[in-house]
Amino acid sequence: MEQDPSLQRLVVTLNASLKLETSALQATYEKWRAGQVELHEHKKLLDEELEALREAKQQLAADRATFERRVAREWGPAKLDPRRRVVVRVGGQSFQTTVAVLTRDSGRGGW
C-alpha cells in the first residue's frame, strides 16, 4: 500500500517539527531543573544564615539581660525612682544624675 507523496511529506514535516519542539522543550526543562537545583542551594544557605541570626539574637538578648541586671546593681541612678532622676544634656550627650549630686557643695570654692 503506497501512500500519497504529499501525505508522506506532511508526515516527515510533522515528525521534524515534533522532534524540534521536543528538543526545545527538553532544553527548557533542563534549564528549569538547573534553576530549581540552584534555588534549592540558595534556600539551604539562607536557612543556615537565618538559624545563625536566630542564635545570635538569642545570645544578644541574654547579654542584654545580663548587662541590664549589672547596671541596675552597680549604677547609682539606676537604683533611683525614675521620677527622682535628672537628665542633663552636655555637648549632645545625655547624663543622668540626682538633684542631691547637682546641689552638693564640693567645698572647692566654685568654678
C-alpha positions as CSV (number, residue, x, y, z in Angstrom):
1,M,0.0,0.0,0.0
2,E,1.5,3.2,-1.2
3,Q,0.9,6.5,0.4
4,D,0.3,9.7,-1.3
5,P,3.6,11.6,-1.7
6,S,2.1,14.8,-0.3
7,L,0.9,12.8,2.7
8,Q,4.5,11.4,3.2
9,R,5.9,14.9,3.1
10,L,3.4,16.1,5.6
11,V,4.3,13.2,7.9
12,V,8.1,13.9,7.5
13,T,7.5,17.6,8.2
14,L,5.3,16.9,11.3
15,N,8.0,14.4,12.6
16,A,10.7,17.0,12.1
17,S,8.6,19.7,13.8
18,L,7.8,17.3,16.6
19,K,11.5,16.5,17.1
20,L,12.4,20.2,17.1
21,E,9.7,21.0,19.7
22,T,10.8,18.1,21.8
23,S,14.4,19.3,21.7
24,A,13.3,22.8,22.6
25,L,11.1,21.5,25.5
26,Q,13.9,19.3,26.7
27,A,16.3,22.2,26.7
28,T,13.8,24.4,28.6
29,Y,13.2,21.7,31.1
30,E,16.9,21.2,31.7
31,K,17.3,25.0,32.3
32,W,14.3,24.9,34.6
33,R,15.7,21.9,36.5
34,A,19.1,23.6,36.9
35,G,17.4,26.7,38.2
36,Q,15.5,24.6,40.7
37,V,18.7,23.0,42.0
38,E,20.4,26.4,42.3
39,L,17.3,27.8,44.0
40,H,17.3,24.9,46.5
41,E,21.0,25.5,47.3
42,H,20.3,29.2,47.9
43,K,17.4,28.3,50.2
44,K,19.6,26.0,52.1
45,L,22.2,28.8,52.6
46,L,19.5,31.3,53.6
47,D,18.1,28.8,56.1
48,E,21.6,28.3,57.6
49,E,22.0,32.1,57.8
50,L,18.6,32.5,59.4
51,E,19.4,29.9,62.1
52,A,22.7,31.7,62.8
53,L,20.9,35.0,63.1
54,R,18.3,33.5,65.5
55,E,21.1,32.1,67.7
56,A,22.9,35.5,67.6
57,K,19.6,37.2,68.5
58,Q,19.1,34.9,71.5
59,Q,22.7,35.5,72.6
60,L,22.2,39.3,72.3
61,A,19.0,39.1,74.4
62,A,20.8,37.1,77.1
63,D,23.8,39.5,77.1
64,R,21.4,42.5,77.3
65,A,19.6,41.0,80.2
66,T,22.9,40.3,82.0
67,F,24.0,43.9,81.2
68,E,20.8,45.4,82.5
69,R,21.0,43.4,85.7
70,R,24.6,44.6,86.2
71,V,23.7,48.2,85.5
72,A,20.7,48.1,87.9
73,R,23.0,46.6,90.6
74,E,26.1,48.8,90.1
75,W,24.9,52.1,88.7
76,G,23.6,54.6,91.3
77,P,21.0,56.5,89.3
78,A,19.5,53.2,88.0
79,K,18.6,52.4,91.6
80,L,16.5,55.5,92.0
81,D,12.9,56.0,91.2
82,P,12.8,57.4,87.6
83,R,10.8,60.4,88.9
84,R,13.8,61.4,91.1
85,R,16.4,61.3,88.3
86,V,17.6,64.4,86.5
87,V,18.7,64.2,82.8
88,V,21.3,66.7,81.8
89,R,22.4,67.2,78.2
90,V,26.0,68.3,77.8
91,G,27.6,68.6,74.3
92,G,24.9,66.5,72.8
93,Q,25.2,63.7,75.3
94,S,22.7,62.8,78.0
95,F,23.7,62.2,81.6
96,Q,21.5,61.1,84.4
97,T,22.1,62.2,88.0
98,T,20.1,63.4,91.0
99,V,19.3,66.8,92.5
100,A,21.4,66.0,95.5
101,V,24.5,65.5,93.4
102,L,23.9,68.7,91.4
103,T,23.4,70.8,94.6
104,R,26.2,69.2,96.6
105,D,28.9,71.8,97.6
106,S,32.3,70.3,96.9
107,G,34.0,72.8,99.1
108,R,36.4,73.8,96.3
109,G,35.2,77.4,96.0
110,G,33.1,77.4,92.9
111,W,34.1,77.1,89.3
